[in-house]
Amino acid sequence: MPSKFALHITPMTPDFTSSFPLRAARVHEVCGPSAASFAAVCASTAQGTVLWIREHWRPEGLNPLGLSPFFDPAKLLIAQVKDQTEGLAVAEEALRDGSTPLVVLEISQPMGLIQGRRLQLSAKTGKSTGLCLIPDGMGSNAAESRWRAAPLFDPFSAAGDSTLQRYELIKNKSGTLGSWHVRWDTASRRLHLVSATGE
């Protein structure tokens, strides 16, 4: 089966494919204003159901149809939990079970090293990938990688184009750090890497 994920590599980013898609059987983190769309791009590469865990009190909603430019909303399960403790327990169990290739967990409070290590062990056992959406400046030392995702102003953008994004790898246990400009192609459901000048 052909992959739905394709990259157009430019000389400025020779190592993006060594960091993205995210390393499997590990738990990663993303922060920034485009964290949810980063998670949606990750979900587009998942072969199977995606579990998205969020606390029920959050004022903003998660609209599965709003994620349809990235992947089929029918493969999304949303778990509403009462607090972060319950969310961590659900994520740990789902990662350990391994029937869901990607578990997305929205984090609202600092996560301790022990909690982070438990998630990593569960991901390793179940061979599932975890992604925590965290506030800026927050994160666990146990995370395999940490990304910052944010939109960029693009003077070269044509009407109807998706928003140019900057993906910055700010922590990486398996390699070097870096930053890249990317654009999502809704028609092909692929992530395109673009040069810093928007070419």
Beta strands, then each sheet from edge to edge (+ up, - down):
strand 1: 27-31
strand 2: 50-55
strand 3: 76-81
strand 4: 102-106
strand 5: 129-133
strand 6: 145-151
strand 7: 165-172
strand 8: 178-185
strand 9: 190-194
sheet 1: 3+ 2+ 4+ 5+ 1+ 6+ 7- 8+ 9-
end
